Amino acid sequence: MINNPKLPNNEEVHVYPLGHSESIKVYENKSDMDIWNAFNKGDEFAFNYIYRMYVTVLFKYGSQMCKDQSHIQDCIQNIFIDLRRKRGALSEVQSIKPYLFKILYRELIRKSNKSREEICKDPEKIHKNFLIEFSQETIIIHQENDQEKFEKNTGCH
């Protein structure tokens, strides 16, 4: 047993001396609430179970929203780092999969908004990225069209 300082009264948590496949067997018949509560109380095997059961499906879900695989992997990694850091203070979860999907969705949005903000902060970079040069012929055609519109609207020839 280990102590979890984030739990009230420094409750003890059982640590199972099991391998990864055995830890999966321990939780495969338990409800999501039981698994989540065990994880929230510091059970490392519950955390391992959640990670192993959902990392692949989270990646597939993220791939439907974003084509950048490294971006998706970073977001998933951030989710599990945050969950581990916040354990002991997490609220109850009825169903783990939709909960993780919602977190991933928000993380992908937050991270893509953040990267967009970083790009947009330097107007010089934006200007350089979108320089458009028209050919001389195109400029002449636009000038002639503008002249025709002006003459039609003013009645001058």
N, CA and C of each residue as an Amber inpcrd file, in Angstrom:
protein
   471
   0.8380000  -1.1910000   0.0000000   0.0000000   0.0000000   0.0000000
   0.8750000   1.2420000   0.0000000   0.3430000   2.3000000  -0.6500000
   1.0530000   3.5750000  -0.6630000   0.1210000   4.6630000  -0.1590000
   0.6940000   5.7530000   0.2800000  -0.0990000   6.8870000   0.7380000
  -0.2530000   7.8760000  -0.3890000  -1.4380000   8.4510000  -0.5150000
  -1.6930000   9.4690000  -1.5120000  -1.9590000  10.7690000  -0.7690000
  -1.0260000  11.7200000  -0.8340000  -1.1940000  12.9700000  -0.0800000
  -2.3720000  13.8070000  -0.5420000  -2.9230000  13.5300000  -1.7110000
  -4.0500000  14.3200000  -2.1950000  -5.3810000  13.8390000  -1.6330000
  -5.3920000  12.6600000  -1.0250000  -6.6310000  12.1280000  -0.4730000
  -6.8100000  12.6060000   0.9620000  -8.0780000  12.7900000   1.3720000
  -8.3190000  13.2110000   2.7550000  -7.8170000  12.1370000   3.7140000
  -7.2900000  12.5730000   4.8530000  -6.7820000  11.6790000   5.8970000
  -5.6460000  10.8010000   5.3880000  -5.0360000  11.1880000   4.2730000
  -3.9120000  10.4510000   3.7070000  -4.2270000   8.9610000   3.6150000
  -5.3780000   8.6430000   3.0000000  -5.8220000   7.2550000   2.8680000
  -4.7830000   6.4200000   2.1470000  -4.7440000   5.1450000   2.4810000
  -3.8240000   4.2370000   1.8150000  -4.4880000   3.6500000   0.5810000
  -3.6760000   3.4010000  -0.4370000  -4.1610000   2.8570000  -1.6920000
  -3.4500000   1.5350000  -1.9250000  -4.1940000   0.5510000  -2.3670000
  -3.6010000  -0.7490000  -2.6520000  -2.8660000  -0.7000000  -3.9850000
  -1.6690000  -1.2260000  -3.9910000  -0.8830000  -1.3390000  -5.2130000
  -0.7640000  -2.8200000  -5.5040000  -1.2000000  -3.2050000  -6.6800000
  -1.1630000  -4.5980000  -7.0670000   0.1590000  -4.9170000  -7.7450000
   0.8590000  -5.9410000  -7.2940000   2.1160000  -6.3070000  -7.9480000
   1.8440000  -7.1320000  -9.2000000   1.1900000  -6.5260000 -10.1600000
   0.7890000  -7.2310000 -11.3680000   1.4340000  -6.6030000 -12.5920000
   1.5530000  -7.3910000 -13.6520000   2.0090000  -6.8630000 -14.9270000
   0.8730000  -6.1330000 -15.6150000   1.1590000  -5.5400000 -16.7650000
   0.1590000  -4.7520000 -17.4750000  -1.0470000  -5.5870000 -17.8780000
  -0.8290000  -6.7640000 -18.4170000  -1.9680000  -7.5730000 -18.8620000
  -2.8150000  -8.0270000 -17.6790000  -2.1660000  -8.3120000 -16.5530000
  -2.9340000  -8.7170000 -15.3740000  -3.7350000  -7.5460000 -14.8070000
  -3.1580000  -6.3390000 -14.8900000  -3.8850000  -5.1740000 -14.3760000
  -5.1220000  -4.9020000 -15.2250000  -5.0260000  -5.2100000 -16.5070000
  -6.1910000  -5.0430000 -17.3720000  -7.2810000  -6.0330000 -16.9640000
  -6.8820000  -7.2370000 -16.6330000  -7.8560000  -8.2480000 -16.1940000
  -8.5540000  -7.8300000 -14.9110000  -7.8430000  -7.1360000 -14.0320000
  -8.4260000  -6.6860000 -12.7650000  -9.5890000  -5.7260000 -13.0280000
  -9.4690000  -4.8730000 -14.0470000 -10.4550000  -3.8170000 -14.2700000
 -11.4340000  -4.0770000 -15.4010000 -11.2190000  -5.0950000 -16.2170000
 -12.0630000  -5.2720000 -17.3900000 -13.5310000  -5.5340000 -17.0620000
 -13.8370000  -6.0520000 -15.8890000 -15.2270000  -6.3240000 -15.5200000
 -15.7900000  -5.3050000 -14.5400000 -15.0430000  -4.2440000 -14.2860000
 -15.5200000  -3.2170000 -13.3530000 -16.1780000  -2.0830000 -14.1280000
 -17.0270000  -1.3640000 -13.4320000 -17.7190000  -0.2350000 -14.0610000
 -16.7540000   0.9340000 -14.2390000 -17.1090000   1.8350000 -15.1420000
 -16.2880000   3.0230000 -15.3580000 -16.1440000   3.8330000 -14.0760000
 -17.2050000   3.9080000 -13.3090000 -17.1450000   4.6730000 -12.0530000
 -16.1480000   4.0500000 -11.0850000 -16.1510000   2.7080000 -10.9850000
 -15.2110000   2.0280000 -10.0950000 -13.7690000   2.2450000 -10.5470000
 -13.5450000   2.1410000 -11.8360000 -12.1950000   2.3410000 -12.3880000
 -11.7370000   3.7710000 -12.1390000 -12.6230000   4.7310000 -12.4240000
 -12.2770000   6.1390000 -12.2590000 -11.9980000   6.4640000 -10.7910000
 -12.8270000   5.9590000  -9.9040000 -12.6200000   6.2090000  -8.4770000
 -11.2950000   5.6210000  -8.0000000 -10.9590000   4.4200000  -8.4830000
  -9.6790000   3.8040000  -8.1140000  -8.5270000   4.6710000  -8.6170000
  -8.6340000   5.1330000  -9.8500000  -7.6000000   6.0130000 -10.4080000
  -7.4970000   7.2940000  -9.5970000  -8.6160000   7.8840000  -9.2850000
  -8.6450000   9.1530000  -8.5600000  -8.0600000   9.0070000  -7.1560000
  -8.1250000   7.8030000  -6.6120000  -7.5420000   7.5460000  -5.2890000
  -6.0660000   7.1900000  -5.3730000  -5.5150000   7.1520000  -6.5910000
  -4.0850000   6.9420000  -6.7310000  -3.6720000   5.5830000  -7.2380000
  -4.6280000   4.7510000  -7.6200000  -4.3010000   3.4100000  -8.1110000
  -3.6260000   3.5180000  -9.4780000  -2.3420000   3.2130000  -9.5160000
  -1.5570000   3.3420000 -10.7380000  -2.0160000   2.3640000 -11.8140000
  -2.4980000   1.1940000 -11.4060000  -2.9630000   0.2150000 -12.3790000
  -4.2830000   0.6490000 -13.0170000  -5.0950000   1.3900000 -12.2920000
  -6.3220000   1.9420000 -12.8710000  -5.9510000   2.9940000 -13.9240000
  -4.9600000   3.8150000 -13.6060000  -4.4790000   4.8040000 -14.5790000
  -3.9470000   4.0920000 -15.8210000  -3.1530000   3.0490000 -15.6140000
  -2.5870000   2.2670000 -16.7110000  -3.7040000   1.6510000 -17.5520000
  -4.7230000   1.1380000 -16.9060000  -5.8610000   0.5390000 -17.6050000
  -6.5600000   1.5880000 -18.4750000  -6.8320000   2.7500000 -17.8900000
  -7.5110000   3.8210000 -18.6350000  -6.6760000   4.2170000 -19.8500000
  -5.3860000   4.3910000 -19.6420000  -4.5150000   4.7810000 -20.7490000
  -4.5430000   3.7330000 -21.8570000  -4.3140000   2.4840000 -21.4930000
  -4.2320000   1.4120000 -22.4930000  -5.5600000   1.1800000 -23.2170000
  -6.6540000   1.3550000 -22.5310000  -7.9610000   1.1070000 -23.1420000
  -8.3970000   2.2390000 -24.0710000  -7.9320000   3.4480000 -23.8210000
  -8.4890000   4.5840000 -24.5440000  -7.5060000   5.3550000 -25.4270000
  -6.2100000   5.1270000 -25.3290000  -5.2660000   5.9310000 -26.1010000
  -5.4700000   5.7430000 -27.6050000  -5.7100000   4.5180000 -28.0600000
  -5.8770000   4.2710000 -29.4970000  -7.1660000   4.8890000 -30.0120000
  -8.2510000   4.7140000 -29.2790000  -9.5320000   5.2720000 -29.7270000
  -9.5100000   6.7950000 -29.6580000  -8.7710000   7.3580000 -28.6950000
  -8.6270000   8.8120000 -28.6370000  -7.8650000   9.3280000 -29.8550000
  -6.8250000   8.5950000 -30.2530000  -6.0610000   9.0060000 -31.4300000
  -6.9360000   8.9610000 -32.6790000  -7.7360000   7.9130000 -32.8220000
  -8.6370000   7.8060000 -33.9870000  -9.6600000   8.9390000 -33.9710000
 -10.1850000   9.2360000 -32.8150000 -11.1560000  10.3280000 -32.6770000
 -10.5020000  11.6590000 -33.0440000  -9.2990000  11.9000000 -32.5190000
  -8.5930000  13.1340000 -32.8220000  -8.2560000  13.2610000 -34.2970000
  -7.9860000  12.1230000 -34.9500000  -7.6470000  12.1260000 -36.3770000
  -8.8200000  12.5480000 -37.2470000 -10.0220000  12.4440000 -36.7300000
 -11.2000000  12.8920000 -37.4790000 -11.3070000  14.4130000 -37.4820000
 -10.6570000  15.0490000 -36.5150000 -10.7400000  16.5000000 -36.4080000
  -9.4830000  17.2080000 -36.8610000  -8.3670000  16.4950000 -36.8580000
  -7.0830000  17.1270000 -37.1180000  -6.2130000  16.1600000 -37.9080000
  -5.5160000  16.6820000 -38.8970000  -4.6580000  15.8300000 -39.7300000
  -3.2290000  15.7280000 -39.1910000  -2.8430000  16.6120000 -38.3130000
  -1.4870000  16.6390000 -37.7660000  -1.3660000  15.6130000 -36.6420000
  -0.7540000  14.4730000 -36.9530000  -0.6680000  13.3770000 -35.9870000
   0.1390000  13.7520000 -34.7490000   1.1970000  14.5070000 -34.9200000
   1.9940000  14.8930000 -33.7530000   1.2070000  15.8350000 -32.8450000
   0.3690000  16.6710000 -33.4420000  -0.5000000  17.5710000 -32.6740000
  -1.4700000  16.7410000 -31.8230000  -2.0480000  15.7080000 -32.4230000
  -2.9850000  14.8380000 -31.7090000  -2.2650000  14.1110000 -30.5770000
  -1.0920000  13.5660000 -30.8770000  -0.3250000  12.8490000 -29.8540000
   0.0400000  13.7650000 -28.6910000   0.4310000  14.9990000 -28.9930000
   0.7510000  15.9610000 -27.9380000  -0.4570000  16.2340000 -27.0610000
  -1.6050000  16.3970000 -27.6800000  -2.8250000  16.6750000 -26.9250000
  -3.1960000  15.4970000 -26.0240000  -3.0930000  14.2930000 -26.5430000
  -3.4040000  13.1050000 -25.7400000  -2.4290000  12.9980000 -24.5710000
  -1.1650000  13.2380000 -24.8460000  -0.1690000  13.1930000 -23.7800000
  -0.4850000  14.2400000 -22.7090000  -0.8390000  15.4390000 -23.1360000
  -1.1940000  16.5000000 -22.1800000  -2.3840000  16.1080000 -21.3240000
  -3.3560000  15.4460000 -21.9390000  -4.5460000  15.0130000 -21.1970000
  -4.1520000  14.0780000 -20.0690000  -3.3510000  13.0680000 -20.3740000
  -3.0000000  12.0930000 -19.3510000  -2.0390000  12.6750000 -18.3080000
  -1.1980000  13.5990000 -18.6990000  -0.3490000  14.2830000 -17.7190000
  -1.2160000  15.0880000 -16.7560000  -2.1880000  15.8280000 -17.3160000
  -3.0880000  16.6250000 -16.4690000  -3.9290000  15.7440000 -15.5560000
  -4.4280000  14.6390000 -16.0870000  -5.2340000  13.7350000 -15.2540000
  -4.4070000  13.2110000 -14.0860000  -3.1910000  12.7880000 -14.3750000
  -2.3360000  12.2510000 -13.3070000  -2.0270000  13.3360000 -12.2820000
  -1.7590000  14.5530000 -12.7540000  -1.4340000  15.6540000 -11.8450000
  -2.6310000  16.0300000 -10.9700000  -3.8190000  15.9380000 -11.5170000
  -5.0210000  16.3730000 -10.8020000  -5.7050000  15.2620000 -10.0130000
  -5.1720000  14.0360000 -10.1060000  -5.8760000  12.9450000  -9.4330000
  -5.9090000  13.1910000  -7.9360000  -6.9900000  12.7540000  -7.3600000
  -7.2620000  13.0330000  -5.9620000  -8.1970000  14.2260000  -5.8310000
  -8.2860000  15.0180000  -6.8900000  -9.1470000  16.2060000  -6.8800000
 -10.1200000  16.1880000  -8.0530000 -10.1810000  15.0850000  -8.7810000
 -11.0650000  14.9960000  -9.9480000 -12.4910000  14.6810000  -9.5090000
 -13.4380000  15.1780000 -10.2860000 -14.8350000  14.8840000  -9.9870000
 -15.1860000  13.4840000 -10.4930000 -16.3400000  12.9920000 -10.0730000
 -16.7910000  11.6650000 -10.4960000 -17.0850000  11.6560000 -11.9830000
 -16.8280000  10.5220000 -12.6050000 -17.0890000  10.3390000 -14.0240000
 -17.9600000   9.1080000 -14.1830000 -19.0770000   9.2770000 -14.8760000
 -19.9860000   8.1600000 -15.1120000 -19.4600000   7.2370000 -16.2060000
 -18.9270000   7.8410000 -17.2620000 -18.4520000   7.0890000 -18.4140000
 -17.1290000   7.6980000 -18.8840000 -16.0740000   6.9020000 -18.8590000
 -14.7260000   7.4100000 -19.1140000 -14.5310000   7.8410000 -20.5670000
 -14.9740000   7.0360000 -21.5190000 -14.7190000   7.3160000 -22.9340000
 -15.2750000   8.6710000 -23.3820000 -16.5560000   8.9750000 -23.1510000
 -17.0490000  10.3050000 -23.5630000 -16.3520000  11.4430000 -22.8180000
 -15.9870000  11.1950000 -21.5770000 -15.2800000  12.2080000 -20.7970000
 -13.9390000  12.5310000 -21.4500000 -13.1830000  11.4880000 -21.8220000
 -11.8910000  11.6880000 -22.4710000 -12.0480000  12.3210000 -23.8590000
 -13.0970000  11.9300000 -24.5890000 -13.3490000  12.5340000 -25.8970000
 -13.5800000  14.0370000 -25.7590000 -14.3480000  14.4080000 -24.7600000
 -14.6470000  15.8210000 -24.5520000 -13.3790000  16.5990000 -24.1980000
 -12.5510000  16.0030000 -23.3360000 -11.2970000  16.6570000 -22.9700000
 -10.3940000  16.7960000 -24.1970000 -10.3000000  15.7310000 -25.0050000
  -9.4530000  15.7890000 -26.2030000  -9.9590000  16.8460000 -27.1760000
 -11.2600000  16.9010000 -27.3690000 -11.8390000  17.9030000 -28.2640000
 -11.4440000  19.3140000 -27.8120000 -11.6010000  19.5720000 -26.5260000
 -11.2570000  20.8940000 -25.9890000  -9.7660000  21.1790000 -26.1020000
  -8.9500000  20.1530000 -25.8540000  -7.5000000  20.3220000 -25.9320000
  -7.0610000  20.6100000 -27.3660000  -7.6440000  19.9070000 -28.3310000
  -7.3130000  20.1540000 -29.7390000  -7.6940000  21.5750000 -30.1420000
  -8.8720000  22.0100000 -29.7320000  -9.3240000  23.3750000 -30.0360000
  -8.4060000  24.3920000 -29.3690000  -8.1230000  24.1770000 -28.0910000
  -7.2870000  25.1180000 -27.3440000  -5.8920000  25.2110000 -27.9590000
  -5.3190000  24.0750000 -28.2770000  -3.9600000  24.0810000 -28.8200000
  -3.9150000  24.6730000 -30.2240000  -4.9290000  24.3910000 -31.0420000
  -4.9220000  24.9630000 -32.3910000  -5.2000000  26.4600000 -32.3390000
  -6.0430000  26.9100000 -31.4230000  -6.2640000  28.3520000 -31.2610000
  -4.9870000  29.0370000 -30.7950000  -4.2720000  28.3900000 -29.8920000
  -3.0370000  28.9570000 -29.3690000  -1.9980000  29.0830000 -30.4780000
  -1.8760000  28.0610000 -31.3160000  -0.8870000  28.1320000 -32.3950000
  -1.2960000  29.1740000 -33.4300000  -2.5980000  29.3240000 -33.6720000
  -3.0650000  30.3600000 -34.5950000  -2.7600000  31.7430000 -34.0400000
  -2.9600000  31.9310000 -32.7260000  -2.6710000  33.2250000 -32.1150000
  -1.1970000  33.5660000 -32.2590000  -0.3350000  32.5660000 -32.0740000
   1.0920000  32.8170000 -32.1860000   1.4560000  33.2440000 -33.6040000
   0.8460000  32.6640000 -34.6000000   1.1190000  33.0270000 -35.9860000
   0.6050000  34.4310000 -36.2600000  -0.5650000  34.7530000 -35.7450000
  -1.2010000  36.0300000 -36.0530000  -0.6330000  37.2000000 -35.2630000
   0.1920000  36.9630000 -34.2640000   0.7260000  38.0530000 -33.4580000
   1.7280000  38.9100000 -34.2290000   2.3650000  38.3580000 -35.2390000
   3.3660000  39.0990000 -35.9990000   2.8010000  39.4380000 -37.3770000
   2.2620000  40.6600000 -37.5350000   1.6490000  41.0330000 -38.8150000
   2.6330000  40.9660000 -39.9780000   3.9030000  41.1670000 -39.6930000
   4.9120000  41.1100000 -40.7590000   4.9590000  39.7130000 -41.3730000
   4.8520000  38.6810000 -40.5390000   4.8500000  37.3020000 -41.0460000
   3.6300000  37.0530000 -41.9220000   2.4820000  37.5290000 -41.4800000
   1.2590000  37.3320000 -42.2560000   1.4020000  38.0230000 -43.6110000
   1.8860000  39.2550000 -43.5920000   2.0410000  40.0210000 -44.8200000
   2.9660000  39.2940000 -45.8010000   4.0680000  38.7530000 -45.2930000
   5.0140000  38.0490000 -46.1540000   4.4280000  36.7600000 -46.7150000
   3.5610000  36.1260000 -45.9500000   2.9690000  34.8650000 -46.3980000
   1.9220000  35.0580000 -47.4810000   1.3380000  36.2340000 -47.5610000
   0.2310000  36.4370000 -48.4890000   0.5020000  37.5180000 -49.5310000
   1.7260000  37.6710000 -49.9170000   2.0290000  38.6360000 -50.9640000
   1.5220000  38.1070000 -52.2960000   0.7710000  38.9350000 -52.9990000
   0.2510000  38.5540000 -54.3130000   0.7110000  39.6100000 -55.3030000
   1.3260000  39.1520000 -56.3530000   1.7490000  40.0690000 -57.4030000
   0.9610000  39.7490000 -58.6590000   0.3610000  40.7920000 -59.2200000
  -0.4090000  40.6290000 -60.4500000   0.4910000  40.9090000 -61.6480000
   0.1850000  40.2100000 -62.7250000   0.9280000  40.4760000 -63.9630000
   0.5140000  41.8470000 -64.4910000   1.3310000  42.3950000 -65.3570000
   1.0430000  43.7060000 -65.9430000  -0.2590000  43.6610000 -66.7260000
  -0.5130000  42.5550000 -67.4390000  -1.7460000  42.4070000 -68.2200000
  -2.9720000  42.4370000 -67.3070000  -2.8800000  41.7440000 -66.1580000
  -4.0050000  41.7110000 -65.2190000  -4.2820000  43.1030000 -64.6660000
  -3.2280000  43.8410000 -64.3700000  -3.3860000  45.2080000 -63.8590000
  -4.0820000  46.0820000 -64.8970000  -3.6840000  45.9750000 -66.1580000
  -4.2950000  46.7630000 -67.2410000  -5.7630000  46.3930000 -67.3970000
  -6.0860000  45.0990000 -67.3640000  -7.4800000  44.6440000 -67.4940000
  -8.3280000  45.2090000 -66.3620000  -7.8060000  45.1580000 -65.1120000
  -8.5480000  45.7060000 -63.9720000  -8.7560000  47.2150000 -64.1260000
  -7.7450000  47.9090000 -64.6010000  -7.8690000  49.3520000 -64.7960000
  -8.9150000  49.6680000 -65.8600000  -8.9150000  48.8940000 -66.9510000
  -9.9070000  49.1140000 -68.0070000 -11.3170000  48.8200000 -67.5020000
 -11.4690000  47.7360000 -66.7200000 -12.7920000  47.4150000 -66.1540000
 -13.2600000  48.5170000 -65.2130000 -12.3520000  49.0050000 -64.3700000
 -12.6930000  50.0900000 -63.4550000 -13.0940000  51.3470000 -64.2260000
 -12.3850000  51.6350000 -65.3070000 -12.6830000  52.8070000 -66.1350000
 -14.0560000  52.6700000 -66.7640000 -14.3940000  51.4720000 -67.2970000
 -15.7030000  51.2340000 -67.9100000 -16.8200000  51.4100000 -66.8840000
 -16.6250000  50.8700000 -65.6830000 -17.6380000  51.0120000 -64.6270000
 -17.8350000  52.4800000 -64.2730000 -16.7380000  53.2180000 -64.1740000
 -16.8080000  54.6300000 -63.8440000 -17.5750000  55.3900000 -64.9160000
 -17.2750000  55.0880000 -66.1880000 -17.9320000  55.7920000 -67.2890000
 -19.4200000  55.4610000 -67.3370000 -19.7970000  54.2160000 -67.0710000
 -21.2120000  53.8450000 -67.0550000 -21.9560000  54.5680000 -65.9560000
 -21.3320000  54.6530000 -64.7550000 -21.9880000  55.2720000 -63.6180000
 -22.0820000  56.7800000 -63.7340000 -21.1290000  57.4040000 -64.4000000
 -21.1480000  58.8730000 -64.5100000 -21.7290000  59.3430000 -65.8230000
 -21.8680000  58.4530000 -66.7950000 -22.4060000  58.8260000 -68.0870000
 -21.3530000  59.4720000 -68.9780000 -20.0880000  59.4600000 -68.6080000
 -19.0070000  60.0420000 -69.4150000 -18.4120000  58.9840000 -70.3240000
 -17.9790000  59.4660000 -71.5600000 -17.3060000  58.5380000 -72.4900000
 -16.0210000  59.1010000 -72.9050000
